Amino acid sequence: MAADIEIKLYDDSDKERWDAFVGSSNNGTIFHLQKFLDYHDSGKFDFHHLIFEKDHNIFAVLPGQLKDGVFKSPMGASFGGFVIKDISYDTVTEIVDLFLKYARDNNFREIYLTHPLIVYNRILTQNIEYALLHRGFEHHVDLYSSVIDLKAHFDLEHYDKKARNAVRKAIRSGIGVEIGNDFEKFYPILLENKRKFNLGPTHTLEELERIDKLLPGKLKLFLAKKDGKMIGGSLIFICNDNTLIDFYIAQDYSYQEFRPINLVLHEIIRWGHDNGYRYFDIGVNQDTASDNPMDLNESLIAFKFRLGARCILRTTLHFKI
């Protein structure tokens, strides 16, 4: 019975079975893997990862950080929250109740959980989210993510007219797209793009190269070139067997008139469809200049909408003890 499930604090000896569980779970992603989290320098975060198990059989894992009484999941990754298999609701509630008891016993003050979007689930279910809300968690923030269903939108005829014309213009202009891992040449373009918005990339160049070595084949860099020169690209992470996420998009704006990014996204969509992925998460659309995290960059939403992207909420839940 689920009532016999116990909590174990993760240690390095659990790494192999943790990652095996994430790989076989219903909602686990690359960001939940210990192999991914290993790209961070030792001691950078106060990691406090939890395993929920019975007789050494894992029912759930929860990566996170505990600092000054505040537990945050994810920490050092894009998604966190509970990773579970397709288990019954009563087992899910047992796990949530056990976690809240653990939190109180260990003097947690607050909890923040950001689960993957529902499209990352192999089997669509929101058991864990409902159980958390039922036990008193509240919505902290909901972000607008643009997601393409690769079964429904995967080629030119599935885009609107403006998007189709942009892709065709890129092709007529001699833009080519290839898949590679030349992070060193792509990174300066990315840096320059981020400066336009007074931002910096989440990862350093060295960190991207480290992740690529830790998880070979899970990062795909789609590069746009004209006359042999790299003029832009997009870095996607293969999150699990179901879903891709676009982590970085950047271009040399002196070539913007040739619409290289339109062609890059078109090639990612076709590649994702042809390789059996169901969803392509093109990322959130928040106005980075606003103090309100829910204010939107509406032109960005419109750009993605023309490719077939629709809104899926990226939710962070909060609990105050």
N, C-alpha and C positions, 0 to 999 in steps of 0.2 A: 504494500500500500504506500501511496505517496506520503503518508504521515511519517514514515520512517526515513524520509530524506533528511540529510544533514548538510551543513555548510562546512566547506573546507577553504581555508585561505591558500591561494595558489602559491606554489614555489616552483623553482626551475625544473624539478624532477617531474612536474606535471605537463611540461611543454608539449611533448609528443601526443599525449592523449587529449589535451586541450585542443590542439590544432586538428586532430582527427575528428573530434566531436564537431567542431565548427564546420569542417568540410562535409559532414553528413547531416547537418542540421537543416531546419526548415528556413531559417532566416539569417544564417551566418554569412559574413562577407570577408573579404580580404582584410578589412580594417579590424576585425575581431581576432585575427590570428596573432599568436605570440611571435611568430616569425616576422610578421609585419612590424609589430611594436618594437622588435629588436633593433630597428634602424635608429631609434633614439639613443643618444649617449647615455650610458649608465648613470643613474642618479638624477636625471633631468626631471623626472616626475616621481611623486610619492605614490607609486602604483599600489592598488589594493584590489587585486583580482579575486573573484570568488567562484568556487565550484559547488554546485548543488548535486549531491550524489547519494546513492544507496548501494551498499556492497560493491563499491568501486565502479558502479555503473552511473555515468553522468546523465543527469536529467536537464541541466542548464548550466551555463557559465555566464558570468557578468564581469567584464573588464571595467576598470575604472581607477580613479585616484581618490584617496582620502587625505584631505589637508585641512587643518584647522576645523575639523568637525563637518566639513562639507564634502560629500561624495559626488563625484561627477563621472558620468559615463556617456560619451567617450572622453578620453584624455589622450592627446597625442594621435588622434585618428578622426575620421569624418563621422563615423557611426559607432554607437556603443549599444548599451541596453542589454537586456536578457537575450541570450542565444538559446533557442529551444528546438526540439524536434516537434513533429506534429503530434502533440500530446493533448490529453483531455483537459477540459476547463477546470475540473476539480483539482487536477495535479498542478495546473498553472497557479491557482489560488493558494495552494499549499506552499508553493515556492515563494510567491509574493509575501505571504504572511510570515514565512520563515525569515525572509530577508528583512522585513520591517522589525521583527523581534531582534534580529541580529543588530540592526541599526540602533535600536534603542539601548540594547545591552552594551554597545560599544560607543555610546555617547555621540552618535551622529547628530548634527543639528539640521542639516538640509540635504536633500537628494535631488540631483538633476539627471534625467535619462533622455537620451536622444536615440531612438531606435531607427533602423533603416526604414525607408519608405516601404509601403506595403508591396510594391512591385518587386522588391528584392526577395519576397517570400516565394518558395517553390510551390507551396500550397497556400492559397489566400486565406488568411485567418488573422484576426486581431484579438485573440484570446488574451494575450499578455497585456495589451493596452487597456482592454476593458477591465481586467482584474485590477490593474493599477489605479484606474479612475474610480472603480468601485471602492477601493480601500483608501481613497482620499487624495490621490495625486490630482494635480490641476494642470491645465495647459499653461506653460510658461511663455512660449512663443511658438507660432506656426509660420513657417516660411513657405513661399510659393516656389516649388520645383517644377521645371518643365521636363516632361517625360514623353518619349516617343514609343508607341507600341509598334515593334518591328515586324509584327505580322500584318499590321494594317497599313503602315506607312514605310515603304522601303525602296521606292524608286521615284523617278521624276513625275510620273503621272499621279502620284499621291501628294505632291506639293501644290501650293497655289501658283498662279501664273508668275508672280513676281519672283518667287523662289526658283522656279524652273528656268526663267530667263537668266537669272544670276549664275546658275550652274553652267548653262550653255555659254554664257559670255566668258566664264573662266576657261572653259575648254577651247573656245575659239581663240582666246588670247595666248594659248600655248602653255597654260598652267598645267603642271603634272603633280600627282600626289603619290608618294611612296611611303611605305612603312619602314621605320628604322628605330634606332636608339641613339641618335646623335644629339644627346642632351646638351652637349657643350656648345653646339652652334645654335640650338633653339633657345637656350636660356637667355642670351642677351636680348633677343626679341621679346621674350616674356617679361624681362625686367623693365624694358622701355614701355611696354604696354601698361604694366602695373603703375609706373610712375605717373601716367596720365591721370590716374585716379588716386594718387597719393597713397598707394598701397604697395605691399611687397608680396612675393610668392610665399606660400605656406612652407615650401621646402627650399633648402639651398640646393645648388647644383650637386654638391657632394652627397646630399641625402637622397636625391632622386637616383643617382648612380648606385647608392647603397641598397635602396629598395629594389632596384632592377636586379641586383646580384642576389639578394635574399630570396626574391620571388621571380625567377626567370620566366619570361613569357607572359607575366601578368600586367606589364605596362606596355602599351602600344603607342608609339609616337607617329602620328600621321603628318607628314611634312609636305608642304606646298613649295614647289620650285618653279622658277621661270628662268629660262636660259642658263640652267645649271645652278642658279643662286637660290638659297633657301629664303623664302619671303613670308613664311608663316607656318602655323601648324596647330595641332591639338594633341594633347596627351590624355589618353583614356586609361582607366584602370579596369581590368576584368574583375569585377567584384565577386561574382559567383557564377554558377552555370546559367543563371537566369538573366543577369543584368550587367550592363556596362555603365560606367560613369565618366563623363567628360570633366577632367580635373582642371586642365588649363587650355585656354584658347588664346592665341596671340598672332599678330601679323605685323609686318612692316607696312606702316600706313602710307608710305609713298607708292605702294602697289595696290592700295585698296580698290581703285577703280576697276581692277581686273577680277574682283570678287573671289580671291583665293579661299577665304574661310567658308564660303558657300559650297565650294567644291570639296573642301576637306570634310565638312560635315556630311555631305552627300556620300562620300566614299566610306566614312565610318558607318553610316546607316546601312549601306549595301553590304559592307563587310560583316557587320553584326548580324544582319538577317541571314546572310549566306553561311555563317558559322554557327547558326542555331540559337542565338541569343534572342530573348523575348522583348526586353525593354532597354532603352537607351536614355539614361538620366543625363540631361544636358545641364543640370545644376540649378541653383536658386537664382532669383531675379530681383534681389533687393537693391534699393537705392543706397549705395555705399556712402553718399554724401549726407544722408538723413540720420538723425538721432533715433528715429523710430524704426526698429528692425523690420517692421512689417510694411514700410513704404516701398513701393515697387519702381523698378526701371521698366516702364511700360513699353518703350521702344524695343528693349531686349526681349520681352515677352512676345511682342508682335513678330519679331524676327524668327523666333523659335516656333511660334504658332504656324507660320507659313510653311514650315517643314513637317507639320503634323503633330507637334508637341502639345500636350495638354497638362493642366495643373494637377499635381499630386502634392499633398501637404507633407512637409517635413516638420515633425512635431517634437518639441522638447517638453517633457513633463517634469513637474516640480512637487516636492513633498517637504513640508516643514514640520519638524518634530518638536 
